[in-house]
Amino acid sequence: MNQDILFSDIQSWDAVRQAVNFPAQQGGALIICWVTLDWLQQHSGKSLSTSDEIIATFIEYRFDIEDIAEAMIDNEDFNDNGDIVISE
């Protein structure tokens, strides 16, 4: 694990984007990270319909998601807004 990248225990569901938002910090800079509902459903094998189910599944897969986000940050795989988006 890269000690330069820190993740908090904060996450929120964004129904418009159909993704969970979770922040990372690298060198004092805030990086907005997202994991899509499609990714969560595909990796969990569940059909997720409520925000509570979605957040619970995110928490269940948090370490895997953070590992992917960390690798994407290291590789500078940012989108046009400077965010990291984990999707299928």
C-alpha positions as CSV (number, residue, x, y, z in Angstrom):
1,M,0.0,0.0,0.0
2,N,1.3,3.4,-0.9
3,Q,1.6,5.5,2.3
4,D,1.3,8.7,0.3
5,I,-2.3,8.0,-0.6
6,L,-4.8,8.1,2.3
7,F,-8.5,7.1,2.2
8,S,-11.0,8.1,4.7
9,D,-14.0,6.1,5.9
10,I,-16.3,8.6,4.1
11,Q,-18.5,7.5,1.2
12,S,-21.8,8.7,-0.3
13,W,-24.2,7.5,-3.0
14,D,-24.8,9.8,-5.9
15,A,-28.0,8.7,-7.6
16,V,-27.5,11.0,-10.6
17,R,-24.1,9.6,-11.4
18,Q,-25.1,6.1,-10.3
19,A,-21.8,5.8,-8.4
20,V,-20.4,5.9,-4.9
21,N,-18.1,8.8,-4.1
22,F,-15.2,8.4,-1.8
23,P,-12.3,10.8,-1.2
24,A,-8.5,10.1,-1.3
25,Q,-5.7,12.4,-0.3
26,Q,-2.2,12.5,-1.8
27,G,0.3,15.0,-0.7
28,G,-2.4,17.1,0.8
29,A,-4.4,17.2,-2.4
30,L,-8.0,15.9,-2.3
31,I,-8.8,13.4,-5.0
32,I,-12.4,12.5,-5.7
33,C,-12.9,8.9,-6.4
34,W,-16.0,7.1,-7.8
35,V,-17.0,3.4,-8.2
36,T,-20.0,2.8,-10.4
37,L,-23.1,0.8,-9.5
38,D,-22.4,-1.5,-12.4
39,W,-18.9,-2.3,-11.0
40,L,-20.4,-3.0,-7.6
41,Q,-23.2,-5.2,-9.0
42,Q,-20.8,-7.1,-11.3
43,H,-18.2,-7.8,-8.5
44,S,-20.8,-8.7,-5.8
45,G,-23.1,-10.7,-8.0
46,K,-26.0,-8.8,-6.5
47,S,-28.7,-6.6,-7.9
48,L,-28.5,-3.5,-5.7
49,S,-31.5,-1.2,-5.6
50,T,-31.4,0.9,-2.4
51,S,-28.7,3.3,-1.3
52,D,-28.3,1.2,1.9
53,E,-27.5,-1.9,-0.1
54,I,-25.2,0.0,-2.4
55,I,-23.2,1.5,0.5
56,A,-23.1,-1.8,2.4
57,T,-21.7,-3.5,-0.8
58,F,-19.1,-0.6,-1.2
59,I,-18.0,-1.2,2.4
60,E,-17.8,-4.9,1.9
61,Y,-15.4,-4.4,-1.1
62,R,-13.7,-1.2,0.2
63,F,-10.2,-2.7,0.4
64,D,-10.3,-4.0,-3.2
65,I,-11.8,-0.7,-4.4
66,E,-9.1,1.4,-2.6
67,D,-6.4,-0.9,-4.1
68,I,-7.8,-0.2,-7.6
69,A,-8.1,3.5,-6.9
70,E,-4.6,3.7,-5.5
71,A,-3.2,2.0,-8.7
72,M,-5.1,4.4,-10.9
73,I,-3.8,7.4,-8.9
74,D,-0.3,6.1,-9.2
75,N,-0.8,5.7,-13.0
76,E,-2.4,9.1,-13.2
77,D,-5.6,7.6,-14.7
78,F,-7.7,10.7,-13.9
79,N,-10.7,11.7,-16.0
80,D,-11.2,15.2,-17.5
81,N,-12.4,16.5,-14.1
82,G,-9.3,15.2,-12.3
83,D,-11.4,12.4,-10.6
84,I,-10.7,8.6,-10.5
85,V,-13.6,6.5,-11.8
86,I,-13.7,2.8,-11.3
87,S,-16.1,1.3,-13.8
88,E,-16.5,-1.7,-16.1
